[in-house]
Every structure is written in structure tokens, then in C-alpha cells.
Amino acid sequence: MRVALFAVVSVVGLIFSFRPLVLDSVIKSVRSRTPGVFNRFPNLSFYKTAPFSSFQHSLDPFISNAAPHSFCEIADPEAYRQIVIDADQDILEFMFQQLMNIVRRPCLGHFVKRIEYLHQTEDGAYSKLAHQRDLSADDMRLLKRAVANAGFKDGNEEDVMSMLMQASFSKDVNHRADGWCSFGNWDNSRTYITQLLTALFVSLAPNLETIAMTQPFQYHIELEEGETPVLAYPLVQVLKYANSRPEGIHFLQKLREVYLINIPPSYSDSRFYSHATDLIACLELFNKLPLIESIGIDVFEPNEDHGKFTGESKSSNITKIHINHSSLSSDYLLLVMETSKIITELQYTTGGRATNDGSHPVFNPKAFIKGLSAHRHTLKVLDIDTDTLTSTYPGELRAGGSYLVDWDKWGGPDQFDPDDYDAEDLNEDNFEFQSHQYLVSIWDRNVSLKDFVTLQELSIGIRFLIYFAQGVETDDAKRSSVMLVDSLPDSLESLTIRGYQKGVNQEHDAQVAALMTRFESGSMRLKEIQGVEELIPNGEDVENPDEDEHLLWSLIELGYSEY
């Protein structure tokens, strides 16, 4: 029975105590946006029509008569708590005015807790434009100081100030500083100006805790050390500047959560997984910050042509990884996990979109468990929904009575054949080779679910659950003798089982019945078991979006607005 995926998510969200927390702290806080610019900013209708000089004049009494901190004591914190920036002209002008408030009164920047950057990066270098704003000498001095404090030095200050001095855009023509007309720069000018405003807010917000952002670059090659950047995107510069010296700067010291807004390009079909975001490359913009702990992304499929597929092992301070309604192979997920020093929460769910090429990624449960075992002493929450990506588990019989799976080969180290590659291709730029080397390094690990001694909350498919409990190296013929009820971690408090339906599989029925008998006796630490009396379906890819539109996952159904 196929059920709409938004219903599945709603059920699981109610079941798991951690999921609403994730939404509250990472997604809801930055995505619960009512449609329309004016609803987002109730006072924008005033600032939209008032010139900057009027806004500046309205602050004169505070500037002349009030001490800086007295001004901040009477200011409205909610006006600065969440900063939302996109390429809408009204938003940009309003946010420039907010920026100038903070530049004049830096204490206002302490109110900023969340920043949302929403703009698809346009290609092309920035052409310096003639100044359109007429600021006072004091304002220019303060603005230049803010620019320098954000790390914009080494001769690019003039370009940066040019970006800030643009007050309006014409889609037909921009006037360059040298007096010539510049056609075709309208879109990429907005990219640079939008990014720069975001970057300056970041640098002026010492209490910033959450960022939601679209990918602020085109391709990861632009970020590689030793490469000459094709483009110098301002937000990328500030994030890299902070991440390269995580304890030597005054901003981003309290950032905890990043949500990557994975918007497909305007020419793409949004009913398919989007590979607009390069997850691993984006991680390297903030993964070494001192308090960073959480990363989230939705409807994600890696870009095999332009994406980054390797990261520095155990270099990341991120401990909570949330990848939902996405389409990843176990190879890719393992390499994302391998970048973290420790993992306390891992959430990977699939389904709700169609794959771009019609195929489905291989998800090797044996490889996944072996890789996850590095975090068996720290992992507290695991939400894994991949059963529809795994045709048959070891120990299961296929039609005809023969065992099917060879997980050493399919998604394991034996899948890689070096004879298929030239010698010069066997390097760190080859994803298959890097994945093979990693799998070889972990393949001797023998682990089962019971070894995860800190695990408190588990959501998992019934087939994966039984396999995990039985252990990755158990002989297939002996698996049925290993009982689930005896193989759970003593620390486990909450268990959600996906895909279980009584009467469909006798082995599953026997395992679940034994578990429920002991659970109901009160002799277990488990406080709740969900998915036994009611079916919680596994996530599924949408094979045909035209025919199965009801299976497309939607934030709107959960009460959030789509980007």
C-alpha cells in the first residue's frame, strides 16, 4: 500500500522527539516564511517608499542624544533577530538600511540570531559600477571599517564599496565607474551585492546561531586551495576566512546550525531531486567553526559531473547530519560521515522525488554499518530510511530459494576494478578510487546494533533493523537464530519501525512478537515502540511524477512554505 510521503513524514515527526527539535532549531526558524515580501517584513511598506536620507533622519535624536547602549536598550530586538536577504530590490534596500543601523550602533548586531540567504548564484565576474548612494563622510568611514573587519582587504576594497553603493538596478543597463554602459551584468551584480550584504551581516553578528543559505558559488573548483579563484564571491570569502582561522576572529564563534537551501535551477523540474547544491564543498565553508554542530539539506542528489566527492577525513566539528528526502548511494553518505570527528545524530531518509536519470542508487547496509561503527560510542539518534534502495538483505531468500546479495561486491570494496582505469586516474580526484580505499580501510570491522552503546532513538526499516541487530558478519544460515529482542542496545529508549505489516513475513512476525512481549512486561528500558500496530511506510522514489503527484514530498503539507 503506497501512502503519500508527506503523511509518512508527519507520522514520523510526531513519533520522534528529536525530529520536531530539528525542525524548530534548524528548519522552522529559517523556513517558516509566510509568502510575500511584505508579510515577512511588516514595516517594509514604509521603508520601501522612504528614501535612505529620511530613514537616517529618523534616527537623529538617538544618534545625538543617546549613548550607544542606551539606544540598543530601547531598540526592538525582533527587528534584527532574523535577517532575510534575497535579490528583491525592496529587500536589498531595506537590508542596507538595517546594515547601516548596525554599522552605526554595533550593539544592534548582538540581536541577530538567524540569517537566511536566498539567491541562486549567477556566473560572471563583477564589473565595478558607479556609486549611486550619497552617504556622509562619517557613514562612509564606518562602512569602510566594517568592510575591513569582515576581512575584505588586499586591494579589493574599491570593488566592495562599489557593490554597497548600488541603490537600484536596471534590467537593461548598468553604468560602470568608467562611464561606459555595461549590458548583461544585471543578474551577476545582484549576486555580488546580495552576497556582500549577507557577508557583512555575518561579520557584525557575534551571537549568530543559525544560517540558512543557498550555495554561494558555482563550482567547487573555485574554492580549491592553490587554485586562482575564477570569481571572488563575497559570502564565500567571509566564510572561508572564518573557517580557516576558526578561533582567531570575532564573528561566527557561536554558529551552531546551517541549513542548505537546495533550490533547483529555474529551468529544472522541481519534481526531481535537485543537485544544485554541492554538499561536501559547502561543508568546507563552515565545518571547523568552534561551535558548529548541525547541517541539514533536503531533496538532494549529488552532482556526478560537477560535485565534490571527497573531503578531509575527521576534519569537521559537525556532529549532527540531517539529509532528508534525498537520493544518495551508501558510498556518498559514508564519505560525508567520514568528514566528522564524531557523530551524535544521523538522519538520512529517501523518497519524495524522482531521480534524474531514472536509476536508483545502491545502498549497501553492510558498508553503512561498518562506517557508522566509528561513532558507536557517541551516536544517540539514528533515523535511516533506505529499505526501498536495498533489494534483498543477507539471510533473506529470493524467489527460487537462493541467497542473493554479495555486499562485498555491490557497494563494497570488491566493486572497484583498477583494471578499468588508467594508472594516472587512480588519485584523489577519482571518487570510485577514493571510495574503494575507504571501504578497504573499514571492511574488517565486525559490529552489530548492540555495539552502539549510547543510542537512544532509532527509526529504521524492519528489514534493515533485523539485519543490523544480527550483525554484519553473521553467517547467513545462522541469522534467523539471532533474536532482535536480545540484540538492542541497553541505552535505547525509543524505537520506530518502518515498513512492518503483520502477516506479510513470518520471520518478521516472530521477531516483533518476541520484542513486544518483553516490552510489555516492563523489563526493558525502551519507553516507546511505534510502527507495530500501524504501518509506517518506507520512503519511495517517485517513478512517474505525472502519475504519482501525490507522492511528491512537500514542505507545505508540514506547515512550512516552499522556497
C-alpha positions in Angstrom: 0.0 0.0 0.0 1.5 3.3 -1.1 0.9 6.3 1.1 1.6 9.9 0.4 5.1 10.7 1.7 4.1 13.9 3.4 1.8 11.7 5.6 4.8 9.5 6.4 6.9 12.4 7.4 4.1 13.8 9.6 3.7 10.5 11.4 7.4 10.1 12.0 7.7 13.7 13.0 5.1 13.1 15.8 6.8 9.8 16.8 10.3 11.1 17.2 11.0 13.6 19.8 14.2 14.7 18.0 12.7 15.5 14.7 10.5 18.4 15.8 13.5 19.8 17.6 15.5 19.6 14.4 12.7 21.4 12.5 12.4 24.0 15.3 16.0 24.8 15.6 17.2 24.4 12.0 14.4 24.5 9.5 11.4 26.0 11.1 13.2 29.0 12.4 14.6 29.9 9.0 11.9 28.5 6.6 8.6 29.3 8.3 8.1 32.2 6.0 4.7 33.5 5.0 4.5 34.1 1.3 5.2 37.7 0.1 7.8 40.3 0.9 5.5 42.5 2.9 4.4 39.7 5.2 8.0 38.8 6.0 8.7 42.4 7.0 5.6 44.2 8.4 7.3 47.6 8.2 8.7 47.2 4.8 5.9 49.2 3.2 7.3 52.3 5.0 10.9 51.7 4.2 10.1 50.8 0.6 8.9 54.4 -0.2 11.1 56.4 2.2 14.5 57.4 0.8 17.5 56.5 2.8 18.0 60.1 3.9 14.6 60.0 5.6 15.4 56.8 7.4 18.7 58.3 8.5 17.0 61.5 9.8 14.5 59.5 11.8 17.4 58.2 13.9 19.0 61.6 14.5 17.5 62.0 18.1 19.0 58.7 19.1 22.3 59.4 17.5 22.8 62.8 19.0 21.2 62.4 22.4 21.5 58.7 23.5 24.5 56.7 24.4 25.1 53.7 22.2 24.0 51.1 24.6 21.0 53.2 25.7 19.9 53.2 22.1 20.1 49.4 22.0 18.2 49.1 25.2 15.2 50.8 23.7 15.5 49.1 20.3 13.2 46.3 19.2 15.3 43.0 19.2 12.8 41.3 16.9 13.6 43.8 14.2 17.1 42.3 14.0 16.7 38.8 15.3 16.2 37.2 11.8 17.8 38.7 8.7 16.4 37.5 5.4 18.2 38.5 2.2 17.3 37.8 -1.4 17.7 39.6 -4.7 14.4 41.5 -4.5 15.2 45.2 -4.9 13.0 46.2 -1.9 14.6 43.6 0.3 18.1 44.7 -0.7 17.3 48.4 0.1 15.6 47.6 3.4 18.5 45.4 4.4 21.1 48.0 3.5 19.3 50.4 5.8 19.3 47.7 8.6 23.0 47.2 7.9 23.7 50.9 8.3 21.9 50.9 11.7 24.2 48.2 12.9 27.3 49.8 11.4 26.4 53.0 13.4 25.3 51.1 16.5 27.3 47.8 16.6 25.4 46.7 19.7 22.3 46.1 17.4 24.3 43.3 15.8 24.1 41.4 19.1 20.4 40.8 18.5 20.9 38.9 15.2 20.5 35.2 15.8 19.5 33.9 12.3 20.5 34.8 8.8 18.8 33.5 5.7 20.4 34.0 2.3 18.3 33.0 -0.7 19.7 33.6 -4.2 20.9 31.4 -7.0 24.5 32.4 -7.8 24.9 33.8 -11.3 28.1 33.2 -13.3 30.4 36.1 -14.4 32.8 38.5 -12.8 31.7 41.7 -11.1 32.0 44.9 -13.2 32.6 47.9 -10.9 29.7 50.3 -11.2 29.4 54.0 -10.5 28.3 54.9 -7.0 24.6 55.6 -6.7 24.4 56.4 -2.9 25.4 59.7 -1.3 26.5 58.9 2.2 28.0 61.2 4.8 31.7 61.1 5.4 31.1 59.5 8.8 28.9 56.8 7.3 31.5 56.0 4.7 34.2 55.8 7.3 32.1 53.4 9.4 31.1 51.3 6.4 34.8 51.0 5.3 35.8 49.9 8.7 33.0 47.2 8.7 34.3 46.0 5.3 37.9 45.8 6.6 36.8 44.0 9.8 35.0 41.4 7.6 38.3 40.5 6.0 37.9 42.4 2.7 41.4 43.7 2.2 44.4 43.3 -0.1 43.2 45.7 -2.7 39.6 44.7 -3.3 38.0 47.4 -1.0 37.1 49.5 -4.0 35.1 46.8 -5.6 33.4 46.0 -2.3 32.4 49.6 -1.8 31.1 49.8 -5.3 28.7 46.9 -4.6 27.4 48.6 -1.4 26.9 51.9 -3.2 24.3 50.5 -5.6 20.8 51.7 -4.7 18.8 50.5 -7.7 19.0 48.2 -10.7 18.0 48.5 -14.3 17.5 45.2 -16.1 18.6 46.9 -19.3 21.7 48.7 -18.4 24.1 49.4 -15.6 26.5 52.3 -15.6 30.1 51.4 -15.0 32.5 53.5 -13.0 34.5 54.4 -16.2 31.3 55.9 -17.8 30.7 53.1 -20.3 27.4 51.2 -20.3 27.6 47.6 -19.3 24.9 45.3 -20.7 24.3 41.8 -19.3 25.7 42.4 -15.8 22.3 42.9 -14.1 22.0 39.3 -12.7 25.5 38.8 -11.6 25.7 42.3 -10.0 22.8 41.2 -7.8 24.6 38.1 -6.9 27.6 40.0 -5.6 25.6 42.7 -3.8 23.3 40.2 -2.2 26.2 38.1 -1.0 28.1 41.1 0.3 25.2 42.3 2.4 24.8 38.8 3.8 28.6 38.6 4.5 28.6 41.9 6.4 25.6 41.0 8.5 27.5 37.7 9.4 30.6 39.7 10.4 28.6 42.1 12.5 26.5 39.5 14.4 28.6 38.0 17.2 25.6 36.0 18.6 24.6 34.4 15.2 23.4 30.8 15.8 21.7 29.7 12.6 22.3 30.2 8.9 20.1 29.0 6.0 21.6 29.6 2.6 21.7 28.6 -1.0 25.1 27.5 -2.4 27.1 30.7 -2.7 29.4 29.6 -5.5 29.1 27.9 -8.9 31.6 25.0 -8.8 33.8 23.7 -6.1 36.9 24.0 -8.2 36.7 27.8 -7.5 37.3 27.0 -3.8 40.2 24.7 -4.0 43.4 25.7 -2.3 46.2 26.6 -4.7 43.7 27.5 -7.5 43.2 31.0 -8.7 39.6 31.7 -8.0 37.6 32.4 -11.1 35.2 34.5 -9.1 35.6 36.1 -5.7 32.1 35.8 -4.2 31.9 37.9 -1.1 29.9 35.4 1.1 32.3 32.6 0.1 35.3 34.9 1.1 33.9 35.7 4.5 33.0 32.0 5.3 36.4 30.7 4.1 38.2 33.5 6.0 36.4 32.5 9.3 36.7 28.7 8.7 40.4 28.9 8.1 41.0 30.7 11.4 38.1 29.5 13.5 39.2 30.9 16.8 41.1 34.0 15.6 38.1 36.2 14.5 35.3 37.9 16.3 32.4 36.5 14.3 30.8 33.1 13.6 32.1 31.9 17.0 28.6 30.9 18.1 27.2 29.5 14.9 25.7 26.1 15.6 23.4 25.2 12.7 23.5 25.5 8.9 20.6 24.6 6.6 21.4 24.3 2.9 18.5 25.6 0.8 18.7 23.2 -2.2 16.7 25.1 -4.8 16.8 23.6 -8.3 17.7 26.0 -11.1 14.7 27.8 -12.7 15.0 25.6 -15.8 14.8 22.4 -13.8 11.8 20.3 -13.0 11.3 20.6 -9.2 9.6 17.2 -9.1 13.1 15.6 -9.4 15.8 15.5 -6.8 18.0 18.6 -7.1 21.8 18.5 -7.4 22.1 22.3 -7.4 24.0 22.1 -4.1 27.4 20.6 -3.7 27.1 19.3 -0.1 30.7 18.3 0.6 32.1 21.5 -0.9 29.6 23.6 1.2 30.6 21.8 4.4 34.1 23.1 4.0 32.9 26.6 4.3 32.0 26.3 8.0 32.9 22.8 9.3 35.8 24.0 11.5 34.0 26.7 13.4 34.3 26.2 17.1 30.6 25.6 18.0 29.2 24.3 14.7 27.2 21.1 15.2 24.4 20.7 12.7 24.0 20.5 8.9 20.7 20.0 7.1 19.6 19.6 3.5 16.5 18.3 1.6 15.7 16.8 -1.8 19.4 16.3 -2.6 21.1 14.2 -5.2 24.9 14.5 -5.7 26.0 16.1 -9.0 28.2 13.4 -10.6 29.6 15.8 -13.2 30.5 18.9 -11.1 30.2 17.9 -7.4 32.9 17.4 -4.9 33.1 13.7 -3.7 35.9 13.7 -1.2 36.5 15.6 2.0 39.2 15.8 4.6 38.8 12.8 7.0 37.7 13.7 10.5 38.2 17.4 10.0 34.7 18.6 10.7 33.2 19.7 14.1 29.7 18.9 12.7 28.1 16.2 14.9 24.5 16.2 13.6 23.8 15.4 9.9 20.2 15.6 8.6 19.7 14.7 4.9 16.0 14.1 4.2 14.0 13.1 1.1 17.2 12.7 -0.8 18.8 10.1 -3.1 22.3 9.1 -2.1 24.4 5.9 -2.5 25.9 4.5 0.6 29.3 5.5 -0.9 28.5 9.1 -0.9 26.8 9.1 2.5 29.8 7.3 4.1 32.2 9.9 2.7 30.0 12.7 4.2 30.0 10.9 7.5 33.8 10.3 7.4 34.5 14.1 7.5 33.1 14.3 11.0 35.2 13.8 14.1 32.2 12.4 15.9 28.5 12.0 15.1 25.7 12.2 17.7 22.8 12.4 15.3 22.4 11.0 11.8 19.3 11.3 9.7 19.1 10.0 6.1 15.7 9.5 4.5 14.9 8.9 0.9 11.8 9.3 -1.3 9.5 12.1 -2.4 11.1 13.0 -5.7 12.1 11.3 -9.0 15.7 10.5 -9.8 17.2 12.5 -12.6 18.3 9.5 -14.7 15.6 7.0 -13.7 18.0 4.8 -11.8 18.3 4.2 -8.1 21.5 4.5 -6.0 23.0 1.4 -4.5 22.7 1.5 -0.7 24.9 -1.2 0.9 23.8 -1.7 4.5 26.9 -3.7 5.4 29.2 -0.8 4.3 27.0 1.8 6.0 27.1 -0.1 9.4 30.8 -0.6 9.2 31.4 3.1 8.5 28.9 4.1 11.2 30.7 1.9 13.8 33.4 4.6 14.2 30.7 6.5 16.1 29.2 3.7 18.1 30.3 5.4 21.4 28.8 8.8 20.6 25.7 8.2 18.3 22.4 9.0 20.2 19.9 9.4 17.3 19.7 7.4 14.1 16.9 7.8 11.6 17.7 5.7 8.5 15.0 5.1 5.8 16.6 3.2 2.9 14.9 -0.2 2.7 13.5 0.6 -0.8 17.1 1.1 -2.0 18.1 -2.4 -0.8 16.6 -5.2 -2.9 17.5 -8.1 -0.6 19.3 -8.3 2.7 21.7 -11.2 3.6 19.7 -14.0 5.1 16.6 -13.2 3.0 15.6 -15.7 0.3 14.8 -14.5 -3.2 12.2 -16.3 -5.3 13.5 -19.8 -6.1 15.2 -20.1 -2.7 18.7 -18.8 -3.5 20.5 -16.2 -1.5 21.0 -13.0 -3.5 23.3 -10.4 -2.0 27.0 -10.1 -2.2 27.6 -6.9 -0.3 31.4 -7.3 -0.6 30.9 -6.5 -4.3 27.8 -4.4 -4.7 28.7 -1.2 -3.0 31.6 -2.9 -1.2 35.4 -2.8 -1.9 35.3 -5.6 -4.4 33.1 -3.5 -6.7 36.2 -1.4 -7.8 38.3 -2.9 -10.5 41.6 -1.0 -11.0 41.9 -2.5 -14.5 39.1 -0.3 -15.6 41.2 2.8 -15.1 44.5 4.2 -16.4 47.2 4.5 -13.7 47.1 8.3 -13.8 43.4 8.2 -12.9 43.9 6.4 -9.6 44.2 9.5 -7.5 42.3 11.7 -5.0 40.1 13.2 -7.8 38.7 9.8 -8.6 35.6 9.2 -6.5 35.4 5.5 -7.1 39.1 5.1 -6.2 38.7 7.2 -3.0 35.6 5.3 -2.0 37.3 1.9 -2.6 40.3 2.9 -0.4 37.9 4.0 2.3 35.9 0.8 2.2 39.0 -1.3 2.3 40.1 0.5 5.5 36.8 -0.3 7.3 36.0 -3.7 5.9 37.5 -5.7 8.8 35.1 -4.2 11.3 32.6 -6.7 12.8 29.8 -4.8 14.5 26.1 -5.1 15.3 23.4 -2.9 16.7 24.1 -3.8 20.3 27.6 -2.3 20.0 26.0 1.2 19.7 26.1 1.7 23.4 24.8 5.4 23.5 22.0 5.0 21.0 18.7 6.4 22.5 16.4 6.9 19.5 16.2 4.7 16.4 14.0 4.9 13.4 14.6 2.2 10.8 13.0 -0.2 8.3 12.1 -3.6 9.6 14.5 -5.5 7.2 17.4 -3.2 8.0 16.6 -3.4 11.7 16.8 -7.2 11.8 20.0 -7.3 9.7 21.6 -4.6 11.9 20.7 -6.5 15.1 22.0 -9.8 13.7 25.4 -8.2 12.8 27.2 -7.6 9.6 29.5 -10.7 9.7 27.0 -13.3 10.9 26.7 -16.4 8.7 23.5 -16.1 6.6 22.3 -19.5 7.5 22.5 -18.6 11.3 20.8 -15.2 11.1 17.3 -16.5 12.0 18.6 -17.8 15.3 19.6 -14.2 16.4 16.7 -12.6 18.2 16.0 -8.9 17.8 14.8 -8.6 21.4 18.2 -9.7 22.7 20.2 -7.5 20.3 19.1 -4.0 21.1 21.4 -1.6 22.9 20.6 -1.2 26.6 20.6 2.5 26.1 17.7 2.5 23.6 14.6 4.4 24.7 12.6 4.9 21.5 12.2 2.6 18.5 10.2 3.3 15.3 9.9 0.5 12.8 9.1 1.4 9.2 7.6 -1.0 6.7 6.3 -3.6 9.1 2.9 -5.2 8.4 1.8 -8.1 10.4 1.1 -11.3 8.5 3.3 -10.5 5.5 6.6 -12.1 6.7 6.6 -14.9 9.2 10.2 -14.2 10.4 9.4 -10.5 11.0 6.3 -11.5 12.9 8.2 -13.8 15.2 10.9 -11.2 15.9 8.4 -8.4 16.5 6.2 -10.6 18.7 9.1 -11.6 21.0 10.1 -7.9 21.2 6.6 -6.8 22.1 6.2 -9.5 24.7 9.3 -8.3 26.6 8.5 -4.6 26.1 5.0 -5.1 27.5 6.5 -6.9 30.5 8.2 -3.6 31.5 11.6 -5.2 31.8 13.2 -3.1 29.1 14.5 0.5 29.2 12.5 1.2 26.0 9.8 3.7 26.6 8.0 3.5 23.2 7.8 1.3 20.1 6.0 2.6 17.1 5.2 1.0 13.7 3.9 -2.3 15.0 0.1 -1.8 15.2 0.1 0.9 12.5 2.1 0.7 9.2 4.7 3.4 8.8 5.7 3.1 5.1 9.2 3.3 3.8 10.1 6.3 1.6 10.0 5.6 -2.1 11.3 7.4 -5.1 8.5 8.7 -7.3 8.8 6.7 -10.5 6.5 8.9 -12.6 5.8 12.4 -11.3 3.0 12.9 -13.8 1.0 9.9 -12.5 2.1 9.9 -8.8 2.0 13.6 -7.9 0.5 12.8 -4.5 3.8 11.1 -3.6 5.9 14.3 -4.1 7.1 15.4 -0.7 6.1 19.0 0.2 7.1 21.3 3.0 3.7 23.0 2.6 2.0 19.8 3.9 4.1 20.1 7.0 3.1 23.7 7.5 6.2 25.3 6.0 6.5 27.5 2.9 8.3 26.1 -0.1 11.3 28.0 -1.4 
